Each structure stands twice: as C-alpha cells, then as structure tokens.
C-alpha cells in the first residue's frame, strides 16, 4: 500500500476541520489535560497524534495492520495497536472514547454492533464519555439512541453536541454506573 508523502490541500483542510471539531468536543466535555483517550478506529494515527499534542494520554486502535504500521513509522512514540473492536480492550480505563467513523463501524450486522458498543462502553472509567461522530441525519441519531438503549439498558446518559459550522454532530454517552446490567 502506498501513501502520499505530501497531502493535498483538500486533505490538509479536512484534517484541520477535524482538529477543530475535536477541540470543540474536548472543550464541551471540559476534559482535563492528561486524561486518557481511546481513538477508534485510529487509521494511521493523525487524530491520535493531534490529541496527544494537546496533552492527553491517547491510545489508538484499528483493525487494519497496514495502517497501524504506517502510523507507527510516521508518528513515532504513539501508542497504536492493531485490535478488533469486537474484542475487549482496557476495561474501565479511559476518560473518553472517540468514535468518529460511525458509518464504517456501525455498518455491520446488529449483533456485531452490539458487541462493539458494549466493548467500547466497557473501556470507559466511571463518568467517562463515549463520543460518536454522526452525520447530520436526525434519523441517525434516533436509530443509534434506540440501539444504545437496547444494548446497554441502564447506566448511561445521552447528550448531543451540534457544531453548526461543521458537517458532523456528536452523540455523547456518559457512563454513570460502573457495571450496567
């Protein structure tokens, strides 16, 4: 797999916009520097690197080993791991799990989505947040909210964060009970 050595201006603009979205999200959550963040799926680690530069302890996971290998070469010093979201990863550890690629992650059979959601939720420390990036379709939010209710049952609160100048909204799920039924 080959990767461009110099990103196009469109690509750079997309990264800059995504970084602004992430900063808005972090400001909204009032997350302290040094907080532990899981970036999933992290791809090559661009988002992971940005969050790390802001002063957070960030771990990135992605199922694609080629992306992880490339990210480790480009962004030395990052914690990037090849890991399938259907498998449990660091239970009760993270203050924030950032899932910004909602469409590709939840474009799977419902039972797989349930495992993924439960596993990501289990990664959260008490009062931790799972932030899911959504397109601007109100039906996306409603469908995901219903699905979360079915899978998690109790132990969480849902908020939404709308960023008018960007094309992505966030569903924010806060863990309020350490072991929901």
VENHUUR-V486453 format. One record per residue. N is the residue number from 1. RES is the residue in three letters. SS is DSSP state (A for helix, B for strand, O for the rest). OMEGA is omega in radians with two decimals (* if undefined). Layout:
((N;RES;SS;OMEGA) (N;RES;SS;OMEGA))
//
This chain:
((1;UNK;O;3.12) (2;UNK;O;-3.13) (3;UNK;O;3.12) (4;UNK;O;3.13) (5;UNK;O;3.11) (6;UNK;O;-3.10) (7;UNK;O;3.10) (8;UNK;O;-3.14) (9;UNK;A;3.08) (10;UNK;A;3.13) (11;UNK;A;3.13) (12;UNK;A;3.12) (13;UNK;A;3.10) (14;UNK;A;3.13) (15;UNK;A;3.13) (16;UNK;A;3.10) (17;UNK;A;3.14) (18;UNK;A;3.11) (19;UNK;A;3.10) (20;UNK;A;3.09) (21;UNK;A;3.14) (22;UNK;A;3.10) (23;UNK;A;3.09) (24;UNK;A;3.11) (25;UNK;A;-3.13) (26;UNK;A;3.09) (27;UNK;A;3.13) (28;UNK;A;-3.11) (29;UNK;A;-3.11) (30;UNK;O;-3.11) (31;UNK;O;-3.10) (32;UNK;O;3.02) (33;UNK;O;-3.10) (34;UNK;O;3.08) (35;UNK;O;-3.11) (36;UNK;B;-3.11) (37;UNK;B;3.00) (38;UNK;B;3.12) (39;UNK;B;-3.05) (40;UNK;B;-0.31) (41;UNK;O;-3.00) (42;UNK;O;-3.09) (43;UNK;O;-3.12) (44;UNK;O;3.04) (45;UNK;O;3.14) (46;UNK;A;3.13) (47;UNK;A;3.12) (48;UNK;A;3.13) (49;UNK;A;-3.14) (50;UNK;A;-3.14) (51;UNK;A;3.09) (52;UNK;A;3.13) (53;UNK;A;3.10) (54;UNK;O;3.08) (55;UNK;O;3.12) (56;UNK;O;3.00) (57;UNK;B;-2.98) (58;UNK;B;3.01) (59;UNK;B;3.09) (60;UNK;B;3.05) (61;UNK;B;3.10) (62;UNK;B;3.14) (63;UNK;O;-3.06) (64;UNK;O;-3.10) (65;UNK;A;3.12) (66;UNK;A;3.10) (67;UNK;A;3.13) (68;UNK;A;3.12) (69;UNK;A;3.14) (70;UNK;A;3.14) (71;UNK;A;3.12) (72;UNK;A;3.11) (73;UNK;A;-3.06) (74;UNK;A;-3.06) (75;UNK;O;-3.08) (76;UNK;O;3.09) (77;UNK;O;3.11) (78;UNK;O;3.01) (79;UNK;B;3.11) (80;UNK;B;-3.09) (81;UNK;B;2.98) (82;UNK;B;-3.07) (83;UNK;O;3.09) (84;UNK;O;-3.10) (85;UNK;O;3.10) (86;UNK;O;3.10) (87;UNK;O;-3.11) (88;UNK;O;-3.09) (89;UNK;O;3.08) (90;UNK;O;-3.10) (91;UNK;O;3.08) (92;UNK;O;-2.99) (93;UNK;O;-2.96) (94;UNK;B;3.04) (95;UNK;B;-3.13) (96;UNK;B;2.95) (97;UNK;B;3.14) (98;UNK;B;3.09) (99;UNK;B;-3.02) (100;UNK;O;-3.13) (101;UNK;O;-3.06) (102;UNK;A;-3.03) (103;UNK;A;-3.10) (104;UNK;A;-3.11) (105;UNK;A;-3.06) (106;UNK;O;3.04) (107;UNK;O;-3.12) (108;UNK;O;3.06) (109;UNK;O;-3.03) (110;UNK;A;-3.12) (111;UNK;A;3.07) (112;UNK;A;3.11) (113;UNK;A;3.11) (114;UNK;A;3.09) (115;UNK;A;-3.13) (116;UNK;A;-3.11) (117;UNK;A;3.13) (118;UNK;A;-3.12) (119;UNK;A;3.11) (120;UNK;A;3.13) (121;UNK;A;3.14) (122;UNK;A;3.09) (123;UNK;O;-3.02) (124;UNK;B;2.93) (125;UNK;B;3.08) (126;UNK;B;-3.05) (127;UNK;B;3.05) (128;UNK;B;-3.07) (129;UNK;B;2.93) (130;UNK;B;-3.12) (131;UNK;B;-3.09) (132;UNK;B;3.11) (133;UNK;B;-3.09) (134;UNK;B;2.96) (135;UNK;O;-3.05) (136;UNK;O;3.11) (137;UNK;O;3.11) (138;UNK;A;-3.14) (139;UNK;A;3.07) (140;UNK;A;-3.10) (141;UNK;A;-3.12) (142;UNK;A;-3.14) (143;UNK;A;-3.12) (144;UNK;A;3.12) (145;UNK;A;3.10) (146;UNK;A;-3.13) (147;UNK;A;3.12) (148;UNK;A;3.10) (149;UNK;A;3.13) (150;UNK;A;-3.02) (151;UNK;A;-3.02) (152;UNK;A;-3.13) (153;UNK;O;-3.13) (154;UNK;O;3.01) (155;UNK;O;-3.10) (156;UNK;B;2.99) (157;UNK;B;3.12) (158;UNK;B;3.03) (159;UNK;B;3.01) (160;UNK;B;3.09) (161;UNK;B;3.12) (162;UNK;B;3.11) (163;UNK;O;-2.98) (164;UNK;O;-3.07) (165;UNK;O;3.14) (166;UNK;O;-3.08) (167;UNK;O;-3.13) (168;UNK;O;2.98) (169;UNK;B;-3.13) (170;UNK;B;2.90) (171;UNK;B;-3.10) (172;UNK;B;-3.11) (173;UNK;B;3.14) (174;UNK;B;3.13) (175;UNK;B;-3.08) (176;UNK;O;3.06) (177;UNK;O;-3.02) (178;UNK;O;-3.13) (179;UNK;O;3.14) (180;UNK;O;3.14) (181;UNK;O;*))
//
